[in-house]
Structures are given as structure tokens and as C-alpha cells.
Amino acid sequence: MNEHGFIKSVHSHLPSSVYKWKIRDTYTGGIPDVFYAGPQCMMFIEYKYVKNFPVRSKTNIKCNISALQQHWLQRMHSQGHKVAVVLGVGREAVIMLDKRWCKPIAKEDFLKNSLSIKQIAKWIENTCI
């Protein structure tokens, strides 16, 4: 699986009542991967995907959010919009809120807080609807 496949898997579990737009803008840097909307809110999510955990058990998992992406997410957040980074590894992921994406996450913290693809979709649904 790659990032595109991961996002597609999440979207396959979302109801049609959640509007989703996979943003592909080759002219503007930093824009998050997906825009979601429902009666409760509009939300931007940047997805990051790593195929495998680092080999060493003590190695942290890096999000690799660019400065432009951080700026974009912070700007939307400061204007009252919901933003998140979803870091996927394999078929599990963590939802990172409130600038947690700026720091690498320890493998053990990832495993302790990871959610399945279905659970990620349910969180998006519950947030938007």
C-alpha cells in the first residue's frame, strides 16, 4: 500500500453524507491532501504514510510535514477550521492534532494510540456529522 491507497481505503468506509475532496493542486504548495465537510464542520487532513515501522525499536517515526504544510494547517486552524495529520503505517494510523505532527512519534506511542482504517473513517464521520 502507498499513501494514495491508504486514503482510498479510508474513503471506502465513509458514508456519502461526508463530502470528500482529494485535493490535487500542482501550483500551490502546502495544501493538505483532503478536504472533508458535513453539517458539523469543514476539515482539512494531511495524510502521511510509511510502509513499515523503522527497523530499530527505539527509532521514532517522522511525519515529514513540510514548512509550507505546517503553515497551511496552522493558518486554517487559527481561522477556526478543523485540521489534522493522519500518519499511517501499514493498515494502522494515528490522528495528530494541535501541532503534534511537528515532532516524531515513538513507535511504542504509535502502537498504543493507533487506529484501524475503519476507525479513522469513523472519526472523520463523527467529526463532520
N, C-alpha and C positions, 0 to 999 in steps of 0.2 A: 504494500500500500504506500501511497505518497500523500502529500498534503491535499491535492485535488480529490483523490479517492476518499480520504478521511472526511472532508467537507461533504462530499456527496453522500457518504454513509450517514452522517448526522442529519442531512436534509431528508433522507428517505424515511426518517422517523418523525418528521414534523408534520402536523396537520395542515391542511390547506388554509386554515384560518390565520396562520402565521405567514405574513408576506416575507419572502426572502429574495434578496438580490445579490448575486455573486458579482461583486464589482471588479471590473477589469478595465483599468484606466492606465494606458501606457504613457500618458502625457503628464500625469500628476503623481509625484512620489508621496509615499506615506499613507495613502488611503487604505483603510482596513479592508480585509478580504470580503466581508459580507455585511450587508445592512438587513436588519430584521425589523418588522413592525407589526403591531397588534393594537387592540384598544387601550392597553395599559401604557405602552411606551414604544419608542423607536430606539434601536440599539445597534451599535457597531461592534463587530468582533473581528479581531485579527487572529488568524489561525497560524500556529507554528507546529511543524510535525517533524519528529525524529523517528527513524525506522527502528532503531534499537537503543536500549539503555547503554550508557558508557560501560566499557568492559570492567574498569576498576570500580569496586563497590563504593568507594569514597568520593568518586568524581561527581560533580554537580552537573545538572542538565541546564544548558544555556538556552534561553529563548531567542536570542539573536534578533531582538527588536531594533530596528534602525532608529537613529535620532529623529528622522522625519516621521516615522510611525509613532514614536513616543510623543512627539509634539502634536500630531494629529489627534491621538487618543486623549491626551490631556486637554486639548482645546475643546473637544466635544464634551468631555466630562465637565469642564468648567462652565459650559453653557447649559448644563442640566441634562445632558443625554447619557444614557447608559452605555458603558464601554467595557470590554473585557478582552483578554487574550486567552485563547484555549490552546494549551500545549499538549499535543498528542504524542504518545509513544506507543507504537503497536496499535492495539484496539482500546486503549485506555487514555484518559486525558485528565488534566486539572484545569479548573477555571481560575484565572488570575485576575483579581480586581484590585483597584486602588494602588496602582503602580507596583504591585508585586512582580510584574513582568520585568522590571528593571534589574532584578537580581536573579542569579541562577538558583535553581531549586535542587535541594539534596535528593538523591534517589530515594532514600527512605521516606522523606516527606511526600514525594510524588506518589509512592506506593500507598502510603497511609491515606492520602486525600484523593486518590484517583477515582474517576467515574467511568462507567461504560459509555459507549456511543449513545445508547438509548437514554441514559441518564442525562447526558449533555443536552440531547434534544428536548427532554422533558423540562430541564432547567430553562432553556430558551423559550419553550412554550409557556411555562408558568410565569416567566418574567414579562413576556409580551402580551399575554392574555390574562 
